[in-house]
């Protein structure tokens, strides 16, 4: 089993950053689900295929990146706290794995949420890219 800790909230917690953080929390939950049930990857693939039919060209590039993340099980990219990670999550099929109750729970005000705080988020992200016990299902 893979223990994926919750990421710490951003230092500057304005509305847009709060939404990015809530999206990140939802993606953490989705990756946890994928570790419990690897067959859910088929749902991600199906969502991407369906979305491609009506997507504009700019979004197609993001879908291509998601396809690669899914095929390589590159979950650290999906969970990256970087600006690029936030951009990817805006066009992500991962939330389709979550039920409505989980989505509502993850989107509640983050001040009510208990999170584990890391000493250095960037070091953790960098280290997880090099070797993650959760990177392969």
C-alpha positions in Angstrom: 0.0 0.0 0.0 1.2 3.5 -0.8 1.0 6.2 1.8 0.7 9.5 0.0 0.8 12.4 2.5 -1.4 15.5 2.0 0.6 18.4 0.6 1.0 21.5 2.8 -1.1 24.6 1.9 0.6 27.4 0.0 2.0 30.3 2.0 0.0 32.9 0.0 -3.6 31.7 0.3 -5.6 33.9 -2.0 -8.6 32.6 -3.9 -6.9 31.2 -7.0 -4.2 29.5 -4.9 -6.9 28.1 -2.6 -8.6 26.5 -5.7 -5.3 25.2 -7.0 -4.6 23.6 -3.6 -8.1 22.1 -3.4 -7.5 20.6 -6.9 -4.2 19.2 -5.7 -5.9 17.6 -2.7 -8.5 16.0 -5.1 -5.6 14.6 -7.2 -3.9 13.2 -4.1 -7.2 11.3 -3.4 -7.4 10.1 -7.0 -3.9 8.8 -6.9 -4.7 7.0 -3.7 -7.7 5.4 -5.4 -5.5 4.3 -8.4 -3.1 2.6 -6.0 -6.0 0.7 -4.4 -7.6 -0.2 -7.8 -5.2 0.1 -10.8 -8.1 -0.8 -13.1 -9.4 2.7 -12.7 -6.8 3.8 -15.2 -9.2 2.6 -17.9 -11.7 5.2 -16.8 -9.0 7.9 -17.1 -8.2 6.8 -20.6 -11.9 6.7 -21.6 -12.4 10.2 -20.2 -9.5 11.6 -22.1 -10.7 10.0 -25.4 -14.2 11.4 -24.9 -12.9 14.9 -24.1 -10.6 14.9 -27.1 -13.6 14.8 -29.4 -14.6 18.4 -28.5 -11.4 19.9 -27.1 -9.7 23.0 -28.6 -6.1 22.6 -29.8 -4.5 24.2 -26.7 -6.2 21.7 -24.5 -5.2 18.8 -26.7 -1.6 19.4 -25.7 -2.5 19.1 -22.1 -4.5 15.9 -22.8 -1.4 14.5 -24.6 0.6 15.2 -21.4 -2.1 13.5 -19.3 -2.0 10.5 -21.6 1.7 10.2 -21.0 1.3 10.7 -17.2 -1.3 7.9 -17.2 0.6 5.5 -19.3 3.9 6.0 -17.3 2.0 6.2 -14.0 3.9 9.4 -13.5 1.8 10.5 -10.5 4.5 12.9 -9.1 3.9 15.1 -12.2 0.1 15.0 -11.5 0.8 16.0 -7.8 3.5 18.6 -8.4 3.0 21.8 -6.4 4.6 23.7 -9.3 2.9 26.1 -11.6 3.1 23.5 -14.3 1.4 21.0 -12.1 -1.4 23.4 -11.4 -1.8 24.0 -15.2 -2.0 20.2 -15.8 -4.6 19.7 -13.1 -6.9 22.3 -14.8 -7.3 19.8 -17.7 -7.2 16.6 -15.7 -9.3 13.5 -16.0 -8.4 12.5 -12.4 -11.4 14.1 -10.7 -13.6 11.7 -12.7 -12.4 9.0 -10.4 -13.8 10.7 -7.2 -17.4 10.3 -6.1 -19.4 13.4 -5.3 -18.9 13.1 -1.5 -15.1 13.0 -1.9 -15.2 16.0 -4.2 -17.3 17.9 -1.7 -15.0 16.9 1.2 -11.9 18.0 -0.7 -13.4 21.3 -1.7 -14.5 22.3 1.8 -12.6 25.3 3.3 -9.0 24.2 3.7 -8.7 26.0 7.1 -10.7 23.1 8.5 -8.4 20.5 7.0 -5.5 18.9 8.9 -2.4 18.7 6.7 1.0 17.3 7.2 3.6 20.0 6.8 6.9 19.2 5.0 10.1 21.1 5.7 10.7 21.7 2.0 8.0 21.0 -0.5 10.3 21.5 -3.5 12.8 19.0 -2.1 10.1 16.5 -1.5 8.7 17.0 -5.0 12.2 16.7 -6.6 12.9 13.5 -4.5 9.6 12.0 -5.5 10.4 12.5 -9.2 13.7 10.6 -8.8 12.2 7.6 -6.9 8.7 7.3 -5.7 7.3 4.2 -4.0 4.0 5.2 -5.5 5.1 5.8 -9.1 4.3 2.4 -10.4 1.1 0.5 -9.9 
